[in-house]
Amino acid sequence: MDWRKKAGDHDGRVDSVEQRGNRVVVAFSWLDRSNKRHEWAQVLELRDDKIVSIQDYAKPSSAALVTRLRAVLT
């Protein structure tokens, strides 16, 4: 988030954290210079208490849906 601050973005925050099995969805957002809120999410795959994979999603709802479906299908 540091590079976002340097670009003039502000009010960065973690909006939610949701765990399903060995995956964790972290949704966060920030305001740009014109005070428009942007959202992003990452899905972290954990193995032996370590992050082994990170996937980025432009929509937190998509990240949560994919993670829920994977939990059901595995």
C-alpha positions as CSV (number, residue, x, y, z in Angstrom):
1,M,0.0,0.0,0.0
2,D,3.0,2.3,0.3
3,W,3.2,3.0,-3.4
4,R,-0.5,3.9,-3.4
5,K,0.2,6.5,-0.7
6,K,3.0,8.0,-2.8
7,A,0.5,8.2,-5.7
8,G,-1.9,10.2,-3.6
9,D,-4.2,7.4,-2.6
10,H,-5.4,7.3,1.0
11,D,-7.7,5.6,3.5
12,G,-6.4,2.2,2.7
13,R,-8.0,-0.5,4.8
14,V,-8.6,-4.2,5.2
15,D,-12.4,-4.7,4.7
16,S,-12.6,-8.4,5.4
17,V,-10.7,-11.7,6.0
18,E,-12.4,-15.0,5.3
19,Q,-10.9,-18.4,5.6
20,R,-12.1,-21.5,3.7
21,G,-10.0,-24.6,4.3
22,N,-6.4,-23.8,3.3
23,R,-7.4,-20.5,1.5
24,V,-7.8,-17.0,2.9
25,V,-9.6,-14.2,1.1
26,V,-8.3,-10.7,2.1
27,A,-10.5,-7.9,0.7
28,F,-9.2,-4.3,0.9
29,S,-10.0,-0.9,-0.4
30,W,-8.7,2.7,-0.7
31,L,-9.6,6.1,-1.9
32,D,-7.9,7.7,-4.8
33,R,-7.0,11.4,-5.2
34,S,-10.6,12.2,-6.3
35,N,-12.0,10.2,-3.3
36,K,-13.3,7.4,-5.4
37,R,-13.2,4.1,-3.5
38,H,-11.4,1.2,-5.2
39,E,-11.6,-2.5,-4.1
40,W,-9.2,-5.4,-4.5
41,A,-8.8,-8.8,-3.1
42,Q,-6.2,-11.5,-2.7
43,V,-6.6,-15.2,-2.2
44,L,-3.8,-16.7,-0.2
45,E,-3.2,-20.4,-0.3
46,L,-1.6,-21.8,2.9
47,R,0.4,-24.9,3.4
48,D,2.3,-25.7,6.6
49,D,1.4,-22.3,7.9
50,K,3.1,-20.6,5.0
51,I,1.7,-18.7,2.0
52,V,2.4,-20.8,-1.1
53,S,0.3,-19.0,-3.6
54,I,-1.3,-15.5,-4.1
55,Q,-4.0,-14.7,-6.6
56,D,-5.3,-11.2,-7.2
57,Y,-8.9,-10.3,-7.9
58,A,-10.3,-7.0,-9.0
59,K,-13.6,-7.8,-7.3
60,P,-13.6,-9.1,-3.7
61,S,-16.9,-10.9,-4.4
62,S,-15.3,-12.9,-7.2
63,A,-12.5,-13.9,-4.9
64,A,-14.9,-15.1,-2.2
65,L,-17.1,-17.0,-4.7
66,V,-14.1,-18.8,-6.2
67,T,-12.8,-19.8,-2.8
68,R,-16.2,-21.0,-1.6
69,L,-16.6,-23.1,-4.8
70,R,-13.1,-24.7,-4.4
71,A,-13.9,-25.6,-0.8
72,V,-17.1,-27.4,-1.9
73,L,-15.5,-29.2,-4.8
74,T,-12.4,-30.5,-3.0
